[in-house]
Amino acid sequence: MKRRCLVALWAVLVVVSTGTLVQAQADKSNIFNIKTYGAVGDGVTLNTEALQKTIDACHAAGGGTVWVPAGEFVIGTIHLKSHVTLSLDYGASLLGSLDWNDYPTDSLRNAREGQEECLLYAEDATDIRIEGLGLIDGRGTPETFPKRRPGVRGDRRPRLLRFESCKNLTFSGLTYTRTGFWGLHLVDCKQIQFNAVTIRFLNQGPNNDGIDLDGCEDVLIENCDIQSGDDAICLKSSLNPCRNIVVRNCRVCSHTAPLKFGSSGHGGFIDVSVTNCYFYDSPMGAIKLTLVDGGRLENIEISRLVMENVGCPIFIRLANRGSTFGKGGQATMGSLKNIRIRDVVAKVTLQDRDQSGDYSNTEKAKAGPIMISGIPGHPVEDISLENVKISFAAYGSEEDAKRVVPEDENRYPEQFFFGVLPAWGAYIRHAKNVAFKNVELTLRGEDARQEIILDDVEGFVNH
C-alpha cells in the first residue's frame, strides 16, 4: 500500500511540475495589459467588461499573460479561459463589486453545493495560471452580502473563485481575502498546484472556507499561509473521489479545522499525503477525517505536524448520513481504513470563557480527546498513530466520566456534537486494528475521566 501511495503521489508532482513549465513558457509569448482594453484602477470604476475583453483577446491569440498593473480594479464575475495567465503586479488589486447585479449566473454551471455566484469562474478549461504579488479581495463582508437577504430566495453570497472540470491549474503567490462564501472552490479539476498562496478569511463572516477541492485529482498544495473562518484545506467529494493529493510546508489556522475531509464524501478520498505543516489557533479541532455519504476514505499519510492552541487534535469518523447531493438514489455505506498519522506534537487548549469566567460544555467538547469512531456493524479499520505527543487541558468531572455517548449515525460529522466525552486522551469505538506506537498523552491538571476508552474495538495495540 505504501509503495502504491508513493508512486501515485510522485505522479502528482511530475504532472503538476510539467504542466507548470509548459504554461510558463507559453506566458512569455503574449502580454495583454488590461489598461489597453480600458481598465481604470481608481477603486471605483467597474472594470468587468475591460478585464473580460483582455482575457478573451489573450485566449483568441492562443494564450499568454493578462497583465494587471498596480491599481485598484473593481470587477464583477469574470470568466477565465484556457491558456491564460492572470498576473497581478505588487500593488495591484482586483476588488469584488459591492453590487449584487454584477454577479450574474445565467452562463455559469449549476453548483453542487451552495449557490452559483462567484467572482472568478472557469469551466472545461485547461492551462490557467493565477500568479503575482497582488491581491484579490472579494469584499464579501456580511454587511454587503448577508447570509439571508430580504426578498431573495436562498443564500446568494458569492464565492471568490469557482472552477469546474478544468485541468492544469496553477495558483502562485497572490493574497486572497474577504470572500462572501467559500474561497477557492475547485470541482472535478485535475493537475493543480497551489504554491506560496496567502489566504486571509479569518473573522470575515460565516462559511469562509480557504481551499475547497471537490472531486479533484493530482493536487499539490505547498508553502501556503492560510487563515480561514471555516475549514482551511477542505477535501470534498459530492460526486467523484478526491485522489492523489499532496499538502506540505503550510501554515494553517481556522476557526473550524485546518484540515478537513468532508462533510460531503459521496465519492471518497484516496491517496492523500500531508506533511511538515504547522496548525495553530484552531479552537474547533485540527485534523478531521470524516466519511458519511458513502465512498472510500483510505490510504492517508499525515506526518511531521506541529499543532498549537487547537481543539480536538484528531477526529476520524465513519457514519451514514447518506446524502447524494441531488443525484437521486440512496448512498451506500462507505468504508474508512488505512490511516497513518506519525511524528505529531500538539497542545490542546480550552478557549472562549463565558461571562461567569468558566468554560461551557460546548467549549469543553471542542477541546476533546482523540476520537476514532465508526458505527455499529461498520468499523473503521487499520488506523496507526506513531510518535505522537499530545498535551490536553484538564476539565473532566465525575459526571463527565459516566456519560453515555450517542451514536448519531446520521448527523453532520462534528466532534463536539457528541458532547464532553468520558475519556480525556482517546475515545475509540466501532474500530478494528488500531495501533498506538510511542503515543504520549499528557494532562495539564486533574481530570476524573479515563485516559483511553475502547468500545467495540477489535485488535487495539498500545506500546
C-alpha positions in Angstrom: 0.0 0.0 0.0 2.8 2.4 1.0 4.6 1.9 -2.3 1.4 2.4 -4.3 0.8 5.7 -2.5 4.3 6.9 -3.1 4.1 6.1 -6.8 0.8 7.9 -7.1 1.9 10.9 -5.2 5.2 11.1 -7.3 2.9 11.2 -10.4 1.2 14.2 -8.9 4.4 16.1 -8.6 5.6 15.2 -12.1 2.3 16.0 -13.8 1.9 19.3 -12.0 5.5 20.4 -12.5 5.5 19.6 -16.2 2.3 21.4 -16.8 3.6 24.5 -14.9 6.7 24.6 -17.0 4.7 24.4 -20.3 2.5 27.2 -19.1 5.4 29.4 -18.0 7.0 29.0 -21.4 3.7 30.0 -23.1 3.3 33.1 -21.0 6.4 34.7 -22.5 4.9 35.0 -25.9 2.0 37.4 -25.5 1.3 40.1 -22.8 -2.1 41.9 -22.7 -2.3 44.9 -20.4 -5.8 45.4 -19.1 -5.4 49.2 -19.3 -5.1 48.8 -23.1 -8.6 47.5 -23.1 -10.0 50.3 -21.0 -9.4 49.2 -17.4 -9.2 52.0 -14.8 -7.6 51.3 -11.4 -9.3 54.0 -9.3 -11.1 51.7 -6.9 -14.5 53.0 -8.2 -14.9 52.3 -12.0 -16.4 48.9 -12.8 -13.9 47.0 -15.0 -15.7 43.7 -15.6 -16.0 44.4 -19.4 -12.5 45.6 -19.8 -10.9 42.7 -18.0 -13.1 40.2 -19.8 -12.1 41.7 -23.2 -8.5 41.4 -22.2 -8.9 37.7 -21.3 -10.9 37.0 -24.5 -8.2 38.6 -26.6 -5.5 36.6 -24.9 -7.4 33.4 -25.3 -8.1 34.1 -29.0 -4.4 34.7 -29.6 -3.6 31.2 -28.4 -2.7 32.2 -24.9 -0.4 34.4 -22.9 -0.4 36.8 -19.9 -3.2 39.1 -18.9 -1.2 41.8 -17.0 -2.8 43.7 -14.1 -0.5 46.6 -13.2 -0.7 48.5 -9.9 -4.1 49.9 -9.1 -7.5 49.0 -7.6 -9.7 47.4 -10.3 -13.3 46.8 -9.3 -14.9 43.8 -11.1 -17.9 41.6 -11.2 -17.9 38.0 -12.4 -15.0 37.2 -14.8 -14.7 34.1 -17.0 -11.1 32.8 -17.2 -10.2 30.7 -20.3 -7.7 28.2 -21.5 -4.0 29.1 -21.8 -4.4 32.4 -20.0 -2.2 33.6 -17.1 -3.7 36.2 -14.9 -0.7 38.1 -13.4 -1.0 40.8 -10.8 1.8 43.2 -10.0 2.7 44.2 -6.5 0.2 46.9 -5.6 -2.4 45.5 -8.0 -5.8 44.6 -6.6 -8.9 43.0 -8.1 -11.8 44.2 -5.9 -15.2 42.4 -6.0 -18.1 44.7 -6.8 -20.4 45.6 -4.0 -23.4 45.5 -6.3 -25.2 42.2 -6.4 -26.2 42.7 -10.0 -22.6 42.3 -11.1 -22.6 38.6 -10.3 -24.9 37.1 -13.0 -25.3 33.3 -13.0 -27.1 32.7 -16.4 -23.8 31.4 -18.0 -22.5 29.5 -15.0 -22.8 25.8 -14.4 -25.0 24.8 -11.5 -23.1 24.4 -8.3 -23.5 21.0 -6.4 -23.2 22.8 -3.1 -24.2 26.3 -2.3 -25.2 28.9 -4.9 -23.6 29.7 -8.3 -22.4 33.3 -7.7 -18.6 33.8 -7.8 -16.0 36.5 -8.7 -13.7 34.4 -10.8 -15.1 31.5 -12.9 -13.9 28.8 -15.4 -15.3 25.6 -16.8 -13.9 22.9 -19.1 -10.7 25.0 -19.5 -7.0 23.9 -19.4 -3.7 25.7 -18.6 -4.9 28.5 -16.4 -2.4 30.3 -14.1 -3.2 32.9 -11.5 0.0 34.5 -10.2 1.9 37.5 -8.9 2.3 39.7 -5.8 -1.1 41.4 -5.8 -4.4 41.0 -4.1 -7.8 39.5 -4.9 -10.3 41.0 -2.5 -13.9 39.8 -2.7 -15.1 42.5 -0.3 -17.7 39.9 0.7 -18.4 41.1 4.2 -21.7 40.2 5.9 -22.8 43.8 5.7 -22.5 43.8 1.9 -23.6 40.2 1.3 -25.6 38.9 4.3 -26.4 35.2 4.6 -30.0 35.9 4.1 -31.4 38.9 2.1 -35.0 40.2 2.3 -37.0 39.1 -0.7 -34.2 36.9 -2.1 -34.5 33.1 -2.1 -31.6 31.1 -0.7 -28.1 32.0 0.4 -26.7 34.1 -2.5 -23.3 35.1 -1.3 -20.5 34.9 -3.9 -17.5 32.7 -3.7 -14.2 34.2 -4.5 -13.4 31.6 -7.2 -15.2 28.6 -8.7 -13.6 26.4 -11.3 -15.5 23.4 -12.8 -13.9 20.5 -14.7 -10.7 22.3 -15.5 -7.2 20.9 -16.0 -3.6 22.0 -15.4 -4.2 24.9 -13.0 -1.5 26.9 -11.1 -2.1 29.3 -8.2 1.2 31.1 -7.4 1.7 34.0 -5.0 -1.1 36.4 -4.5 -3.2 37.1 -1.4 -6.9 36.3 -1.3 -9.2 38.0 1.2 -12.8 38.7 2.1 -14.8 36.1 0.3 -18.6 36.2 0.7 -18.9 32.4 0.9 -16.3 29.7 0.3 -13.0 30.9 -1.0 -11.2 29.0 -3.7 -13.5 26.2 -4.8 -12.4 23.7 -7.5 -14.8 20.9 -8.7 -13.7 17.9 -10.7 -10.4 19.5 -11.7 -7.1 17.8 -12.3 -3.4 18.6 -12.2 -3.5 21.5 -9.7 -0.7 23.4 -7.9 -1.0 25.9 -5.1 2.4 27.5 -4.3 3.1 30.3 -1.9 -0.5 31.4 -1.8 -1.7 33.6 1.1 -5.4 33.3 2.3 -6.9 35.8 4.8 -10.5 34.9 5.5 -10.4 34.9 9.3 -13.1 36.8 11.2 -14.8 38.0 8.0 -18.1 36.1 8.1 -19.6 32.6 8.1 -18.6 29.7 5.8 -15.3 31.4 4.7 -13.5 28.2 3.7 -10.0 28.5 2.4 -9.3 25.9 -0.3 -12.2 23.5 -1.2 -11.3 20.6 -3.5 -14.4 18.7 -4.6 -13.6 15.5 -6.6 -10.2 16.8 -7.6 -7.1 14.7 -8.6 -3.4 15.2 -8.8 -3.1 18.2 -6.5 0.0 19.8 -4.8 -0.5 22.4 -2.1 2.8 23.8 -0.7 4.3 26.7 1.0 0.9 28.3 1.6 -0.2 30.5 4.5 -3.9 30.1 5.3 -6.1 31.8 7.8 -9.8 30.9 7.4 -13.0 31.4 9.2 -14.3 27.9 8.3 -12.4 24.8 7.0 -9.0 25.8 5.7 -7.9 23.0 3.5 -11.1 21.0 2.8 -11.4 18.0 0.6 -15.0 17.2 -0.6 -16.4 14.6 -2.9 -20.0 15.3 -3.7 -19.8 13.0 -6.8 -16.3 11.9 -7.7 -13.4 11.0 -5.3 -10.6 13.3 -4.3 -7.4 11.4 -5.0 -3.6 11.9 -5.2 -3.4 15.0 -3.0 -0.2 16.3 -1.5 -0.1 19.1 1.1 3.3 20.1 2.5 5.1 23.0 4.2 2.0 25.0 5.0 1.0 27.3 7.9 -2.7 27.0 8.7 -5.2 28.3 11.2 -9.0 28.1 11.2 -12.0 28.6 13.5 -13.2 25.2 12.3 -10.4 22.9 11.0 -7.0 23.4 9.3 -7.5 20.0 7.6 -11.0 18.6 6.8 -12.2 15.7 4.7 -15.9 16.2 4.2 -18.6 16.7 5.1 -19.6 15.7 1.5 -18.0 12.3 0.9 -20.1 10.5 -1.7 -17.1 9.8 -3.9 -14.5 9.3 -1.2 -10.9 10.3 -0.5 -8.0 8.1 -1.7 -4.2 8.5 -1.5 -3.6 11.8 0.4 -0.3 12.9 1.9 0.0 15.8 4.4 3.5 16.6 5.8 5.6 19.2 7.5 2.8 21.7 8.4 2.0 24.0 11.3 -1.6 24.1 12.5 -2.5 26.8 15.1 -5.3 28.8 16.8 -8.0 26.4 15.7 -10.5 26.0 18.6 -12.9 23.5 17.0 -10.2 21.0 16.1 -7.3 20.3 13.8 -7.4 17.1 11.8 -10.9 15.9 10.7 -11.2 12.9 8.5 -14.9 12.2 8.0 -16.9 10.0 5.6 -20.6 10.0 6.0 -22.1 9.8 2.4 -20.6 6.6 1.0 -17.3 6.3 -0.9 -13.9 5.2 0.4 -11.6 7.0 2.7 -8.3 5.2 2.6 -4.5 5.4 2.1 -4.0 8.6 4.1 -0.5 9.6 5.3 -0.2 12.5 7.8 3.3 13.3 9.3 5.5 15.9 10.8 2.9 18.2 12.2 3.2 20.8 15.0 -0.2 21.8 16.3 -0.6 24.6 18.9 -3.7 26.1 20.6 -6.1 23.7 18.9 -9.2 21.9 19.9 -9.7 18.1 19.3 -6.4 17.1 17.6 -7.6 14.1 15.6 -11.2 13.2 14.6 -11.8 10.2 12.5 -15.4 9.4 11.8 -17.3 6.9 9.6 -21.1 7.3 9.6 -24.2 7.1 7.4 -25.8 10.4 6.6 -26.3 9.1 3.1 -26.5 12.4 1.1 -26.4 12.0 -2.7 -26.4 15.8 -3.3 -29.4 15.9 -5.5 -28.3 13.0 -7.7 -31.1 10.7 -6.5 -31.0 7.2 -5.3 -29.5 6.0 -2.0 -25.9 6.4 -0.9 -24.3 3.1 0.0 -22.4 2.8 3.3 -18.8 3.8 2.9 -15.5 2.4 4.3 -12.7 4.1 6.1 -9.3 2.4 6.5 -5.5 2.6 6.2 -4.8 5.9 8.0 -1.3 6.5 9.3 -0.5 9.6 11.5 3.0 10.0 12.7 5.5 12.4 14.1 3.0 14.9 15.6 3.3 17.3 18.5 0.2 19.0 19.7 -1.2 21.2 22.5 -4.9 21.2 23.0 -6.4 24.2 24.8 -9.7 25.5 26.0 -11.0 28.8 24.7 -13.8 31.3 25.0 -14.8 31.5 28.6 -18.4 32.5 29.3 -19.4 35.7 31.3 -19.0 33.9 34.6 -15.4 33.2 33.7 -16.0 29.4 33.3 -16.0 27.3 30.2 -19.3 26.0 28.8 -19.8 22.3 28.0 -19.6 23.2 24.3 -16.2 24.7 24.7 -15.1 21.7 26.7 -16.3 19.4 24.0 -14.4 21.3 21.3 -11.2 20.7 23.3 -11.9 17.0 23.4 -9.6 14.0 23.1 -8.7 12.0 20.0 -11.9 10.5 18.7 -11.9 7.5 16.3 -15.3 6.0 15.6 -17.3 4.0 13.1 -20.9 2.9 13.7 -22.3 -0.5 14.8 -21.5 -3.1 12.1 -19.2 -0.7 10.2 -15.9 -0.2 12.0 -13.1 2.0 10.9 -10.0 -0.2 10.2 -6.2 -0.1 10.2 -5.6 3.2 12.0 -2.0 3.8 13.1 -0.7 6.6 15.3 3.1 6.6 15.8 5.5 9.0 17.5 2.6 11.3 18.6 2.8 13.6 21.7 -0.3 15.5 22.7 -0.9 17.7 25.8 -4.5 18.1 26.9 -6.3 20.6 29.1 -8.0 19.0 32.2 -11.7 19.7 32.8 -13.5 16.4 33.2 -15.8 15.7 36.1 -17.0 12.5 37.7 -20.3 13.1 35.9 -18.4 13.5 32.5 -16.7 10.2 33.2 -20.0 8.4 33.3 -21.5 9.9 30.1 -23.1 7.6 27.5 -22.1 8.9 24.1 -24.8 8.9 21.5 -24.2 7.2 18.2 -25.6 10.0 16.0 -25.1 7.9 12.9 -27.0 10.3 10.5 -25.8 13.6 11.9 -23.4 16.1 10.4 -19.9 15.0 11.4 -18.5 17.3 14.0 -16.8 16.0 17.1 -18.1 18.5 19.7 -21.7 17.5 18.8 -21.1 14.3 20.8 -20.6 16.5 23.9 -17.9 16.1 26.6 -16.5 12.6 26.1 -15.8 10.2 29.0 -12.1 9.9 28.1 -9.6 12.8 28.2 -6.9 11.3 25.9 -8.6 9.0 23.3 -12.1 7.7 22.8 -12.3 4.8 20.3 -15.3 2.8 19.3 -16.5 0.6 16.5 -13.0 0.1 15.2 -10.7 -2.7 14.1 -6.9 -2.8 14.2 -6.0 0.5 15.8 -2.3 0.8 16.8 -0.7 3.4 19.1 3.1 3.2 18.8 5.0 5.6 21.1 2.0 7.7 21.7 2.4 10.0 24.7 -0.8 11.6 26.0 -0.4 14.0 28.9 -2.8 16.1 31.0 -2.4 19.6 32.4 -4.1 19.4 35.7 -6.6 16.9 37.3 -9.3 15.1 35.4 -11.8 12.5 36.6 -12.1 10.7 33.3 -10.0 7.8 32.0 -7.1 8.3 29.6 -8.4 5.9 26.9 -11.8 4.3 26.4 -12.4 1.4 24.0 -15.9 0.4 23.0 -16.4 -2.3 20.4 -12.8 -2.3 19.4 -11.0 -5.3 18.0 -7.2 -5.5 17.8 -6.1 -2.4 19.7 -2.3 -2.2 20.4 -0.7 0.4 22.6 3.0 0.3 23.1 
